[in-house]
Amino acid sequence: MEIVSENTCFGGVQGVYKHASAACQCDMTLAVYLPPQAKLKKVPVLWFLSGLTCTHDNAMTKAGAQAWAAKYGIALVFPDTSPRGEGVADDDAYDLGQGAGFYVDATQKPWAPHFNMWTYATRELPDLVATEFPVIEEKQGITGHSMGGHGALSIAMTLPDRYTSVSAFAPIANPTASDWGRKQLGAYLGADEAAWVPHDASLLMVERGFHNPVLIDQGTADNFYDLLKPQALADAIIERKQAASMRMQSGYDHSYFFIQSFMQDHVKFHAELLK
């Protein structure tokens, strides 16, 4: 991997790195925070999947996660949200194409062969991080915001043996029934809606659930509330009888100010399950 930058942060190291991705067939950039404890031993790792239009940089600089990761001794990984670069398909809309990978493996043109974010996020990048950084492969948690919350929940419920813990901030909870989902899943995966089901957190919650408690925060003043469809996920949690805390946070919107406000709760939540 190429080191783009490394900075001392809360006694640890916040790095940005670039590597050639076989899954996405382009160069990909990611950010990794290693807490001070990682100087002496391997540490658990928490993945943060970002939302629409974001890169690795947004959560790295705006979420306020490093202080709590240093306190609880957890590494953080902030992947990018899509393949990028010359020759990678894109769209004029902000919610499709580059910056909007939706954590699926595209089967449709022009998105295939580059848009393989499921394989990248669940196979290629975890293997790379485990090889290059002092993290404990058996202790992984995953969280995310909006599109990234959709990714975190769907990935964790599909791969429960990989992830010990999962949480989400304002996730796209029911994409098969939302304009934030139907448009993208149709473009990437085709018209057969059966192929969309494995990427819908509400449907997966009813079908599979998760083996540990789940934490979800949703702002009541979220300007994208109707697109996120948190009610569907709440209903699925009840139907599944899933151990979960789904907290409606009064007055909070969809921004990183919302994420900052509850980041400590999420890092602590993961730390307790991972340790």
Accessible surface in RSA format (square Angstrom, percent):
REM  Atomic radii and reference values for relative SASA: ProtOr
REM  Chains: A
REM  Algorithm: Lee & Richards
REM  Probe-radius: 1.40
REM  Slices: 20
REM RES _ NUM      All-atoms   Total-Side   Main-Chain    Non-polar    All polar
REM                ABS   REL    ABS   REL    ABS   REL    ABS   REL    ABS   REL
RES MET A   1    77.05  39.9   9.55   6.3  67.50 160.7  15.85  13.5  61.20  81.1
RES GLU A   2   102.50  58.8  92.21  69.8  10.30  24.5  41.67  80.6  60.83  49.7
RES ILE A   3   106.62  60.7  83.49  62.2  23.13  55.8  83.49  60.1  23.13  62.8
RES VAL A   4    77.35  50.9  47.76  43.2  29.59  71.3  51.27  44.5  26.08  70.7
RES SER A   5    44.40  37.5  36.86  49.2   7.54  17.4  35.24  75.0   9.16  12.8
RES GLU A   6    89.41  51.3  59.30  44.9  30.11  71.7  13.64  26.4  75.77  61.9
RES ASN A   7    93.56  64.5  88.16  85.2   5.40  13.0  24.89  59.9  68.68  66.4
RES THR A   8   119.10  84.7  88.21  89.4  30.89  73.6  53.63  72.0  65.48  99.0
RES CYS A   9    29.91  22.6  24.18  27.0   5.73  13.5  10.09  25.6  19.82  21.4
RES PHE A  10   126.04  63.1  97.56  60.4  28.48  74.1 110.90  67.2  15.14  43.3
RES GLY A  11    35.45  43.7   0.00   N/A  35.45  43.7  28.07  77.0   7.37  16.5
RES GLY A  12     1.57   1.9   0.00   N/A   1.57   1.9   0.77   2.1   0.81   1.8
RES VAL A  13    49.05  32.3  48.54  43.9   0.51   1.2  48.54  42.2   0.51   1.4
RES GLN A  14    16.04   9.0  15.24  11.1   0.80   1.9  15.24  32.4   0.80   0.6
RES GLY A  15     0.00   0.0   0.00   N/A   0.00   0.0   0.00   0.0   0.00   0.0
RES VAL A  16    12.07   7.9  12.07  10.9   0.00   0.0  12.07  10.5   0.00   0.0
RES TYR A  17    10.30   4.8  10.30   5.9   0.00   0.0   5.76   4.3   4.53   5.6
RES LYS A  18    75.48  36.8  74.47  45.7   1.01   2.4  19.24  17.3  56.23  59.9
RES HIS A  19    17.68   9.7  10.23   7.1   7.44  19.0  14.22  14.7   3.46   4.0
RES ALA A  20    82.69  76.0  59.62  92.0  23.07  52.5  59.67  84.0  23.01  61.0
RES SER A  21     4.83   4.1   0.00   0.0   4.83  11.1   0.74   1.6   4.09   5.7
RES ALA A  22    86.65  79.7  62.75  96.8  23.90  54.4  73.32 103.3  13.33  35.3
RES ALA A  23    15.30  14.1   1.92   3.0  13.38  30.4  13.23  18.6   2.08   5.5
RES CYS A  24     0.00   0.0   0.00   0.0   0.00   0.0   0.00   0.0   0.00   0.0
RES GLN A  25   102.71  57.4  79.00  57.7  23.71  56.4  27.83  59.2  74.88  56.8
RES CYS A  26    25.46  19.3   9.14  10.2  16.32  38.4  23.72  60.1   1.74   1.9
RES ASP A  27    85.95  60.2  71.59  71.3  14.36  34.0  17.86  42.0  68.09  67.9
RES MET A  28     3.00   1.6   1.06   0.7   1.94   4.6   1.94   1.6   1.06   1.4
RES THR A  29    27.37  19.5  26.20  26.6   1.17   2.8  11.54  15.5  15.83  23.9
RES LEU A  30     0.01   0.0   0.01   0.0   0.00   0.0   0.01   0.0   0.00   0.0
RES ALA A  31     0.00   0.0   0.00   0.0   0.00   0.0   0.00   0.0   0.00   0.0
RES VAL A  32     1.10   0.7   0.23   0.2   0.87   2.1   0.23   0.2   0.87   2.4
RES TYR A  33     0.00   0.0   0.00   0.0   0.00   0.0   0.00   0.0   0.00   0.0
RES LEU A  34    30.24  16.8  29.97  21.4   0.26   0.7  29.97  21.1   0.26   0.7
RES PRO A  35     1.23   0.9   0.00   0.0   1.23   4.5   0.00   0.0   1.23   7.6
RES PRO A  36    42.22  30.8  37.64  34.3   4.57  16.6  38.14  31.5   4.07  25.3
RES GLN A  37    53.68  30.0  49.55  36.2   4.13   9.8  32.97  70.2  20.71  15.7
RES ALA A  38    12.68  11.7   2.20   3.4  10.49  23.9   2.54   3.6  10.14  26.9
RES LYS A  39   149.35  72.9 110.71  67.9  38.64  92.0  78.57  70.7  70.77  75.4
RES LEU A  40   165.06  91.9 128.37  91.8  36.70  92.3 134.10  94.2  30.96  83.3
RES LYS A  41   135.15  65.9 122.12  74.9  13.03  31.0  77.15  69.4  57.99  61.8
RES LYS A  42   123.99  60.5 114.32  70.1   9.66  23.0  63.64  57.3  60.35  64.3
RES VAL A  43     1.05   0.7   1.05   0.9   0.00   0.0   1.05   0.9   0.00   0.0
RES PRO A  44     8.56   6.2   8.56   7.8   0.00   0.0   8.56   7.1   0.00   0.0
RES VAL A  45     1.69   1.1   1.69   1.5   0.00   0.0   1.69   1.5   0.00   0.0
RES LEU A  46     2.16   1.2   2.16   1.5   0.00   0.0   2.16   1.5   0.00   0.0
RES TRP A  47     5.14   2.1   5.14   2.5   0.00   0.0   5.14   2.7   0.00   0.0
RES PHE A  48     3.16   1.6   3.15   2.0   0.01   0.0   3.15   1.9   0.01   0.0
RES LEU A  49     1.38   0.8   1.36   1.0   0.02   0.0   1.38   1.0   0.00   0.0
RES SER A  50     0.09   0.1   0.09   0.1   0.00   0.0   0.00   0.0   0.09   0.1
RES GLY A  51     2.07   2.6   0.00   N/A   2.07   2.6   2.07   5.7   0.00   0.0
RES LEU A  52    18.96  10.6   7.15   5.1  11.81  29.7   7.15   5.0  11.81  31.8
RES THR A  53    82.81  58.9  58.65  59.5  24.16  57.6  40.57  54.5  42.24  63.9
RES CYS A  54     9.85   7.4   9.85  11.0   0.00   0.0   0.00   0.0   9.85  10.6
RES THR A  55    40.01  28.5  40.01  40.6   0.00   0.0  34.76  46.7   5.25   7.9
RES HIS A  56    28.75  15.7  28.72  20.0   0.03   0.1  21.18  21.8   7.57   8.8
RES ASP A  57    60.20  42.2  60.20  59.9   0.00   0.0  14.47  34.1  45.72  45.6
RES ASN A  58    32.39  22.3  31.82  30.8   0.56   1.4   0.94   2.3  31.45  30.4
RES ALA A  59     0.00   0.0   0.00   0.0   0.00   0.0   0.00   0.0   0.00   0.0
RES MET A  60    25.47  13.2  19.83  13.1   5.64  13.4  19.80  16.8   5.67   7.5
RES THR A  61    84.18  59.9  47.19  47.8  36.99  88.2  49.76  66.8  34.43  52.0
RES LYS A  62    98.64  48.1  94.91  58.2   3.72   8.9  55.80  50.2  42.84  45.6
RES ALA A  63     0.12   0.1   0.00   0.0   0.12   0.3   0.00   0.0   0.12   0.3
RES GLY A  64    38.48  47.5   0.00   N/A  38.48  47.5  33.16  91.0   5.32  11.9
RES ALA A  65     1.58   1.5   1.58   2.4   0.00   0.0   1.58   2.2   0.00   0.0
RES GLN A  66    14.81   8.3  14.65  10.7   0.16   0.4   1.61   3.4  13.20  10.0
RES ALA A  67    30.71  28.2  24.03  37.1   6.68  15.2  24.18  34.1   6.53  17.3
RES TRP A  68    75.55  30.3  75.55  36.6   0.00   0.0  66.26  35.3   9.29  15.1
RES ALA A  69     0.00   0.0   0.00   0.0   0.00   0.0   0.00   0.0   0.00   0.0
RES ALA A  70    13.06  12.0   8.60  13.3   4.45  10.1   8.81  12.4   4.25  11.2
RES LYS A  71   126.93  61.9  95.41  58.5  31.52  75.0  70.09  63.1  56.84  60.5
RES TYR A  72    34.15  15.9  31.60  18.0   2.55   6.6  30.65  23.0   3.50   4.3
RES GLY A  73     2.28   2.8   0.00   N/A   2.28   2.8   1.03   2.8   1.25   2.8
RES ILE A  74     0.00   0.0   0.00   0.0   0.00   0.0   0.00   0.0   0.00   0.0
RES ALA A  75     0.00   0.0   0.00   0.0   0.00   0.0   0.00   0.0   0.00   0.0
RES LEU A  76     2.03   1.1   2.03   1.5   0.00   0.0   2.03   1.4   0.00   0.0
RES VAL A  77     0.01   0.0   0.01   0.0   0.00   0.0   0.01   0.0   0.00   0.0
RES PHE A  78     0.54   0.3   0.54   0.3   0.00   0.0   0.54   0.3   0.00   0.0
RES PRO A  79     1.05   0.8   0.78   0.7   0.27   1.0   0.78   0.6   0.27   1.7
RES ASP A  80     6.57   4.6   6.57   6.5   0.00   0.0   0.00   0.0   6.57   6.6
RES THR A  81     0.00   0.0   0.00   0.0   0.00   0.0   0.00   0.0   0.00   0.0
RES SER A  82     0.00   0.0   0.00   0.0   0.00   0.0   0.00   0.0   0.00   0.0
RES PRO A  83     0.00   0.0   0.00   0.0   0.00   0.0   0.00   0.0   0.00   0.0
RES ARG A  84    69.04  29.0  64.63  32.9   4.41  10.5  40.84  55.8  28.20  17.1
RES GLY A  85    42.48  52.4   0.00   N/A  42.48  52.4  37.01 101.6   5.47  12.2
RES GLU A  86   186.89 107.3 143.94 108.9  42.95 102.3  67.20 130.0 119.69  97.7
RES GLY A  87    66.94  82.6   0.00   N/A  66.94  82.6  40.77 111.9  26.17  58.6
RES VAL A  88    12.08   7.9   1.33   1.2  10.75  25.9   1.94   1.7  10.13  27.5
RES ALA A  89    21.10  19.4   7.73  11.9  13.38  30.4  19.57  27.6   1.53   4.1
RES ASP A  90    84.05  58.9  55.94  55.7  28.11  66.5  20.06  47.2  63.99  63.8
RES ASP A  91    58.34  40.9  41.52  41.3  16.82  39.8   7.78  18.3  50.56  50.4
RES ASP A  92   160.75 112.6 122.18 121.6  38.57  91.2  43.01 101.2 117.73 117.4
RES ALA A  93    34.14  31.4  20.59  31.8  13.54  30.8  30.13  42.4   4.00  10.6
RES TYR A  94   119.40  55.7 103.90  59.1  15.49  40.3  99.50  74.8  19.90  24.5
RES ASP A  95    14.51  10.2  14.51  14.4   0.00   0.0   0.03   0.1  14.48  14.4
RES LEU A  96    14.74   8.2  14.27  10.2   0.47   1.2  14.27  10.0   0.47   1.3
RES GLY A  97     0.00   0.0   0.00   N/A   0.00   0.0   0.00   0.0   0.00   0.0
RES GLN A  98    46.60  26.1  29.69  21.7  16.91  40.3   4.30   9.2  42.30  32.1
RES GLY A  99     1.25   1.5   0.00   N/A   1.25   1.5   1.25   3.4   0.00   0.0
RES ALA A 100     0.00   0.0   0.00   0.0   0.00   0.0   0.00   0.0   0.00   0.0
RES GLY A 101     0.33   0.4   0.00   N/A   0.33   0.4   0.00   0.0   0.33   0.7
RES PHE A 102     0.00   0.0   0.00   0.0   0.00   0.0   0.00   0.0   0.00   0.0
RES TYR A 103     0.81   0.4   0.61   0.3   0.20   0.5   0.15   0.1   0.66   0.8
RES VAL A 104     0.29   0.2   0.28   0.3   0.01   0.0   0.28   0.2   0.01   0.0
RES ASP A 105    42.91  30.1  39.07  38.9   3.83   9.1  21.96  51.7  20.95  20.9
RES ALA A 106     7.57   7.0   0.00   0.0   7.57  17.2   0.00   0.0   7.57  20.0
RES THR A 107    90.78  64.6  62.44  63.3  28.34  67.5  65.38  87.8  25.40  38.4
RES GLN A 108    67.29  37.6  65.76  48.1   1.53   3.6   9.46  20.1  57.83  43.9
RES LYS A 109   187.35  91.4 163.01 100.0  24.34  57.9 105.76  95.2  81.59  86.9
RES PRO A 110    82.34  60.0  70.42  64.2  11.92  43.3  75.32  62.2   7.01  43.6
RES TRP A 111    14.71   5.9  14.55   7.0   0.16   0.4   8.60   4.6   6.11   9.9
RES ALA A 112    29.99  27.6  21.95  33.9   8.04  18.3  22.21  31.3   7.78  20.6
RES PRO A 113    67.83  49.4  64.87  59.1   2.96  10.8  67.78  56.0   0.05   0.3
RES HIS A 114    33.14  18.1  33.14  23.0   0.00   0.0  19.66  20.3  13.48  15.7
RES PHE A 115     0.94   0.5   0.91   0.6   0.03   0.1   0.94   0.6   0.00   0.0
RES ASN A 116    29.18  20.1  29.18  28.2   0.00   0.0   3.86   9.3  25.31  24.5
RES MET A 117     0.22   0.1   0.22   0.1   0.00   0.0   0.22   0.2   0.00   0.0
RES TRP A 118    33.96  13.6  33.96  16.4   0.00   0.0  18.81  10.0  15.15  24.6
RES THR A 119    31.33  22.3  31.33  31.8   0.00   0.0  22.78  30.6   8.55  12.9
RES TYR A 120     0.00   0.0   0.00   0.0   0.00   0.0   0.00   0.0   0.00   0.0
RES ALA A 121     4.39   4.0   1.02   1.6   3.37   7.7   1.12   1.6   3.27   8.7
RES THR A 122     1.16   0.8   1.12   1.1   0.04   0.1   0.23   0.3   0.93   1.4
RES ARG A 123   147.94  62.1 146.53  74.7   1.40   3.3  39.73  54.3 108.20  65.6
RES GLU A 124    39.43  22.6  30.66  23.2   8.77  20.9  30.55  59.1   8.89   7.3
RES LEU A 125     0.00   0.0   0.00   0.0   0.00   0.0   0.00   0.0   0.00   0.0
RES PRO A 126     8.92   6.5   4.03   3.7   4.88  17.7   4.45   3.7   4.47  27.8
RES ASP A 127    88.98  62.3  85.13  84.7   3.85   9.1  28.12  66.2  60.87  60.7
RES LEU A 128    39.08  21.8  34.59  24.7   4.49  11.3  38.68  27.2   0.40   1.1
RES VAL A 129     1.85   1.2   1.85   1.7   0.00   0.0   1.85   1.6   0.00   0.0
RES ALA A 130    22.20  20.4   7.16  11.1  15.04  34.2   7.40  10.4  14.80  39.2
RES THR A 131   108.87  77.4  75.54  76.6  33.34  79.5  58.05  78.0  50.83  76.8
RES GLU A 132    86.33  49.6  58.36  44.2  27.97  66.6   4.97   9.6  81.37  66.4
RES PHE A 133    18.87   9.4  12.35   7.6   6.52  17.0  15.30   9.3   3.56  10.2
RES PRO A 134    42.08  30.7  38.08  34.7   4.01  14.6  41.63  34.4   0.46   2.8
RES VAL A 135     4.65   3.1   3.11   2.8   1.54   3.7   3.11   2.7   1.54   4.2
RES ILE A 136    43.16  24.6  41.56  31.0   1.60   3.9  43.16  31.1   0.00   0.0
RES GLU A 137    99.37  57.0  90.56  68.5   8.81  21.0  16.78  32.5  82.59  67.4
RES GLU A 138   138.57  79.6 114.87  86.9  23.70  56.4  70.96 137.3  67.61  55.2
RES LYS A 139    74.00  36.1  74.00  45.4   0.00   0.0  38.56  34.7  35.44  37.8
RES GLN A 140    10.96   6.1  10.96   8.0   0.00   0.0   1.11   2.4   9.84   7.5
RES GLY A 141     0.00   0.0   0.00   N/A   0.00   0.0   0.00   0.0   0.00   0.0
RES ILE A 142     3.47   2.0   3.47   2.6   0.00   0.0   3.47   2.5   0.00   0.0
RES THR A 143     0.43   0.3   0.43   0.4   0.00   0.0   0.43   0.6   0.00   0.0
RES GLY A 144     0.00   0.0   0.00   N/A   0.00   0.0   0.00   0.0   0.00   0.0
RES HIS A 145    10.28   5.6  10.28   7.1   0.00   0.0   9.59   9.9   0.69   0.8
RES SER A 146     3.45   2.9   3.45   4.6   0.00   0.0   1.88   4.0   1.56   2.2
RES MET A 147     0.00   0.0   0.00   0.0   0.00   0.0   0.00   0.0   0.00   0.0
RES GLY A 148     0.00   0.0   0.00   N/A   0.00   0.0   0.00   0.0   0.00   0.0
RES GLY A 149     0.00   0.0   0.00   N/A   0.00   0.0   0.00   0.0   0.00   0.0
RES HIS A 150     0.17   0.1   0.17   0.1   0.00   0.0   0.12   0.1   0.06   0.1
RES GLY A 151     0.00   0.0   0.00   N/A   0.00   0.0   0.00   0.0   0.00   0.0
RES ALA A 152     0.00   0.0   0.00   0.0   0.00   0.0   0.00   0.0   0.00   0.0
RES LEU A 153     0.68   0.4   0.64   0.5   0.03   0.1   0.68   0.5   0.00   0.0
RES SER A 154     0.19   0.2   0.19   0.3   0.00   0.0   0.00   0.0   0.19   0.3
RES ILE A 155     0.20   0.1   0.20   0.2   0.00   0.0   0.20   0.1   0.00   0.0
RES ALA A 156     0.00   0.0   0.00   0.0   0.00   0.0   0.00   0.0   0.00   0.0
RES MET A 157     3.63   1.9   1.17   0.8   2.47   5.9   1.26   1.1   2.37   3.1
RES THR A 158    37.70  26.8  25.90  26.3  11.81  28.1  25.52  34.3  12.18  18.4
RES LEU A 159    53.41  29.7  50.34  36.0   3.07   7.7  53.41  37.5   0.00   0.0
RES PRO A 160    53.80  39.2  48.78  44.5   5.02  18.2  48.78  40.3   5.02  31.2
RES ASP A 161   151.97 106.5 114.43 113.9  37.54  88.8  41.93  98.7 110.04 109.7
RES ARG A 162    73.48  30.9  63.24  32.2  10.24  24.4  19.00  26.0  54.48  33.0
RES TYR A 163     2.35   1.1   1.14   0.6   1.21   3.2   1.05   0.8   1.31   1.6
RES THR A 164    33.23  23.6  31.49  31.9   1.74   4.1  18.80  25.3  14.43  21.8
RES SER A 165     0.00   0.0   0.00   0.0   0.00   0.0   0.00   0.0   0.00   0.0
RES VAL A 166     0.38   0.3   0.38   0.3   0.00   0.0   0.38   0.3   0.00   0.0
RES SER A 167     0.00   0.0   0.00   0.0   0.00   0.0   0.00   0.0   0.00   0.0
RES ALA A 168     0.00   0.0   0.00   0.0   0.00   0.0   0.00   0.0   0.00   0.0
RES PHE A 169     0.00   0.0   0.00   0.0   0.00   0.0   0.00   0.0   0.00   0.0
RES ALA A 170     0.00   0.0   0.00   0.0   0.00   0.0   0.00   0.0   0.00   0.0
RES PRO A 171     2.32   1.7   2.22   2.0   0.09   0.3   2.22   1.8   0.09   0.6
RES ILE A 172     0.00   0.0   0.00   0.0   0.00   0.0   0.00   0.0   0.00   0.0
RES ALA A 173     0.26   0.2   0.26   0.4   0.00   0.0   0.26   0.4   0.00   0.0
RES ASN A 174    17.09  11.8  17.07  16.5   0.02   0.1   0.00   0.0  17.09  16.5
RES PRO A 175     0.00   0.0   0.00   0.0   0.00   0.0   0.00   0.0   0.00   0.0
RES THR A 176    20.87  14.8  16.95  17.2   3.92   9.3   9.87  13.3  10.99  16.6
RES ALA A 177    53.97  49.6  33.57  51.8  20.40  46.4  38.73  54.5  15.24  40.4
RES SER A 178     3.42   2.9   0.08   0.1   3.34   7.7   3.35   7.1   0.07   0.1
RES ASP A 179   105.38  73.8  99.38  98.9   6.00  14.2  23.19  54.6  82.19  82.0
RES TRP A 180    11.04   4.4  11.04   5.3   0.00   0.0   8.68   4.6   2.36   3.8
RES GLY A 181     0.00   0.0   0.00   N/A   0.00   0.0   0.00   0.0   0.00   0.0
RES ARG A 182    95.28  40.0  90.01  45.9   5.27  12.6  29.52  40.3  65.76  39.9
RES LYS A 183    90.64  44.2  73.20  44.9  17.43  41.5  65.66  59.1  24.98  26.6
RES GLN A 184     0.00   0.0   0.00   0.0   0.00   0.0   0.00   0.0   0.00   0.0
RES LEU A 185     0.00   0.0   0.00   0.0   0.00   0.0   0.00   0.0   0.00   0.0
RES GLY A 186    22.36  27.6   0.00   N/A  22.36  27.6  13.16  36.1   9.20  20.6
RES ALA A 187    28.31  26.0  11.96  18.5  16.35  37.2  23.66  33.3   4.64  12.3
RES TYR A 188     0.19   0.1   0.19   0.1   0.00   0.0   0.19   0.1   0.00   0.0
RES LEU A 189    19.33  10.8  10.10   7.2   9.23  23.2  10.10   7.1   9.23  24.8
RES GLY A 190    11.42  14.1   0.00   N/A  11.42  14.1  11.42  31.3   0.00   0.0
RES ALA A 191    96.84  89.0  68.98 106.5  27.86  63.4  75.01 105.6  21.83  57.8
RES ASP A 192    97.00  67.9  84.91  84.5  12.08  28.6  40.52  95.4  56.48  56.3
RES GLU A 193    80.50  46.2  75.47  57.1   5.03  12.0  28.40  54.9  52.09  42.5
RES ALA A 194    70.93  65.2  52.49  81.0  18.44  42.0  57.45  80.9  13.48  35.7
RES ALA A 195    43.02  39.6  28.85  44.5  14.17  32.2  38.58  54.3   4.45  11.8
RES TRP A 196    11.16   4.5  11.16   5.4   0.00   0.0  11.16   6.0   0.00   0.0
RES VAL A 197    55.91  36.8  55.91  50.6   0.00   0.0  55.91  48.6   0.00   0.0
RES PRO A 198    59.77  43.6  57.97  52.8   1.80   6.5  59.56  49.2   0.21   1.3
RES HIS A 199    20.89  11.4  20.89  14.5   0.00   0.0   6.26   6.4  14.63  17.0
RES ASP A 200     0.00   0.0   0.00   0.0   0.00   0.0   0.00   0.0   0.00   0.0
RES ALA A 201     0.00   0.0   0.00   0.0   0.00   0.0   0.00   0.0   0.00   0.0
RES SER A 202     5.91   5.0   5.34   7.1   0.57   1.3   5.44  11.6   0.47   0.7
RES LEU A 203    70.71  39.4  66.74  47.7   3.97  10.0  67.43  47.4   3.28   8.8
RES LEU A 204     1.94   1.1   1.92   1.4   0.01   0.0   1.92   1.4   0.01   0.0
RES MET A 205     0.33   0.2   0.33   0.2   0.00   0.0   0.33   0.3   0.00   0.0
RES VAL A 206    56.33  37.1  47.58  43.1   8.75  21.1  47.58  41.3   8.75  23.7
RES GLU A 207   103.03  59.1  77.72  58.8  25.31  60.3  42.15  81.5  60.87  49.7
RES ARG A 208   101.75  42.7  84.80  43.2  16.94  40.3  29.58  40.4  72.17  43.7
RES GLY A 209     5.09   6.3   0.00   N/A   5.09   6.3   0.69   1.9   4.40   9.9
RES PHE A 210    17.57   8.8   0.01   0.0  17.56  45.7   4.34   2.6  13.23  37.9
RES HIS A 211   103.50  56.6  63.91  44.4  39.59 101.3  65.55  67.6  37.95  44.2
RES ASN A 212    36.00  24.8  33.22  32.1   2.78   6.7   2.78   6.7  33.22  32.1
RES PRO A 213    57.28  41.7  57.28  52.2   0.00   0.0  57.28  47.3   0.00   0.0
RES VAL A 214     1.02   0.7   0.00   0.0   1.02   2.5   0.00   0.0   1.02   2.8
RES LEU A 215     8.42   4.7   8.42   6.0   0.00   0.0   8.42   5.9   0.00   0.0
RES ILE A 216     0.00   0.0   0.00   0.0   0.00   0.0   0.00   0.0   0.00   0.0
RES ASP A 217     0.00   0.0   0.00   0.0   0.00   0.0   0.00   0.0   0.00   0.0
RES GLN A 218     0.27   0.1   0.27   0.2   0.00   0.0   0.14   0.3   0.12   0.1
RES GLY A 219     0.00   0.0   0.00   N/A   0.00   0.0   0.00   0.0   0.00   0.0
RES THR A 220    68.32  48.6  42.61  43.2  25.71  61.3  36.41  48.9  31.90  48.2
RES ALA A 221    53.92  49.6  32.43  50.1  21.48  48.9  42.55  59.9  11.36  30.1
RES ASP A 222     8.23   5.8   0.00   0.0   8.23  19.5   0.00   0.0   8.23   8.2
RES ASN A 223   110.70  76.3  72.69  70.2  38.01  91.5  45.00 108.3  65.70  63.5
RES PHE A 224    62.33  31.2  60.22  37.3   2.11   5.5  62.33  37.8   0.00   0.0
RES TYR A 225    75.59  35.3  74.42  42.3   1.18   3.1  52.93  39.8  22.66  27.9
RES ASP A 226   120.29  84.3 109.35 108.8  10.94  25.9  40.96  96.4  79.33  79.1
RES LEU A 227    48.76  27.2  48.44  34.7   0.33   0.8  48.67  34.2   0.10   0.3
RES LEU A 228     0.00   0.0   0.00   0.0   0.00   0.0   0.00   0.0   0.00   0.0
RES LYS A 229    71.24  34.8  65.21  40.0   6.03  14.4  25.11  22.6  46.13  49.1
RES PRO A 230     5.29   3.9   4.58   4.2   0.72   2.6   5.29   4.4   0.00   0.0
RES GLN A 231   113.67  63.6 111.05  81.2   2.62   6.2  52.65 112.1  61.02  46.3
RES ALA A 232    29.52  27.1  18.18  28.1  11.34  25.8  24.44  34.4   5.08  13.5
RES LEU A 233     0.03   0.0   0.03   0.0   0.00   0.0   0.03   0.0   0.00   0.0
RES ALA A 234    27.83  25.6  25.83  39.9   2.00   4.6  27.28  38.4   0.55   1.4
RES ASP A 235    72.69  50.9  67.96  67.6   4.73  11.2  28.04  66.0  44.65  44.5
RES ALA A 236     3.91   3.6   2.14   3.3   1.78   4.0   3.63   5.1   0.28   0.7
RES ILE A 237    16.73   9.5  16.31  12.2   0.42   1.0  16.31  11.7   0.42   1.2
RES ILE A 238   129.14  73.5 118.50  88.3  10.64  25.6 123.15  88.7   6.00  16.3
RES GLU A 239   120.64  69.3  92.34  69.9  28.31  67.4  41.76  80.8  78.89  64.4
RES ARG A 240   100.57  42.2  81.21  41.4  19.35  46.1  12.16  16.6  88.41  53.6
RES LYS A 241   188.45  91.9 154.22  94.6  34.22  81.5 106.76  96.1  81.69  87.0
RES GLN A 242    21.68  12.1   6.40   4.7  15.27  36.4   4.35   9.3  17.33  13.1
RES ALA A 243    58.78  54.0  44.26  68.3  14.52  33.0  55.06  77.5   3.72   9.8
RES ALA A 244    37.21  34.2   0.71   1.1  36.51  83.0   2.35   3.3  34.87  92.4
RES SER A 245    58.12  49.1  51.22  68.4   6.90  15.9  18.09  38.5  40.03  56.1
RES MET A 246    45.55  23.6  17.54  11.6  28.01  66.7  17.46  14.8  28.09  37.2
RES ARG A 247    75.34  31.6  70.15  35.8   5.18  12.3  40.73  55.7  34.61  21.0
RES MET A 248    88.96  46.1  62.42  41.3  26.54  63.2  55.66  47.3  33.30  44.1
RES GLN A 249    27.50  15.4  27.38  20.0   0.11   0.3   0.19   0.4  27.31  20.7
RES SER A 250    97.26  82.2  78.32 104.5  18.94  43.6  41.48  88.3  55.78  78.1
RES GLY A 251    57.45  70.8   0.00   N/A  57.45  70.8  31.69  87.0  25.76  57.7
RES TYR A 252    76.67  35.8  74.38  42.3   2.29   6.0  40.56  30.5  36.10  44.5
RES ASP A 253    59.70  41.8  58.10  57.8   1.60   3.8  15.30  36.0  44.40  44.3
RES HIS A 254    20.75  11.3  17.78  12.4   2.98   7.6  16.36  16.9   4.40   5.1
RES SER A 255    36.91  31.2  26.51  35.4  10.39  23.9  35.95  76.6   0.95   1.3
RES TYR A 256    25.11  11.7  22.50  12.8   2.60   6.8  22.50  16.9   2.60   3.2
RES PHE A 257   153.95  77.0 151.55  93.9   2.41   6.3 151.99  92.1   1.96   5.6
RES PHE A 258     0.51   0.3   0.09   0.1   0.42   1.1   0.09   0.1   0.42   1.2
RES ILE A 259     0.00   0.0   0.00   0.0   0.00   0.0   0.00   0.0   0.00   0.0
RES GLN A 260    82.56  46.2  67.39  49.3  15.17  36.1  15.92  33.9  66.65  50.5
RES SER A 261    58.61  49.5  22.13  29.5  36.47  84.0  16.73  35.6  41.88  58.7
RES PHE A 262    25.70  12.9  25.18  15.6   0.52   1.4  25.70  15.6   0.00   0.0
RES MET A 263     1.80   0.9   1.80   1.2   0.00   0.0   0.26   0.2   1.54   2.0
RES GLN A 264    58.50  32.7  58.01  42.4   0.49   1.2  11.69  24.9  46.81  35.5
RES ASP A 265    58.70  41.1  52.08  51.8   6.62  15.7  10.84  25.5  47.86  47.7
RES HIS A 266     0.20   0.1   0.20   0.1   0.00   0.0   0.20   0.2   0.00   0.0
RES VAL A 267     0.00   0.0   0.00   0.0   0.00   0.0   0.00   0.0   0.00   0.0
RES LYS A 268    93.83  45.8  93.83  57.6   0.00   0.0  36.73  33.1  57.10  60.8
RES PHE A 269    36.25  18.1  32.34  20.0   3.91  10.2  35.45  21.5   0.80   2.3
RES HIS A 270     0.00   0.0   0.00   0.0   0.00   0.0   0.00   0.0   0.00   0.0
RES ALA A 271     3.42   3.1   3.05   4.7   0.38   0.9   3.23   4.6   0.19   0.5
RES GLU A 272   118.70  68.1  91.46  69.2  27.24  64.8  46.49  89.9  72.21  59.0
RES LEU A 273    54.03  30.1  34.98  25.0  19.05  47.9  36.86  25.9  17.17  46.2
RES LEU A 274     4.10   2.3   0.00   0.0   4.10  10.3   0.58   0.4   3.52   9.5
RES LYS A 275   139.91  68.3  82.69  50.7  57.22 136.2  72.95  65.7  66.96  71.3
END  Absolute sums over single chains surface
CHAIN  1 A    10842.2       8568.9       2273.3       5930.7       4911.5
END  Absolute sums over all chains
TOTAL         10842.2       8568.9       2273.3       5930.7       4911.5
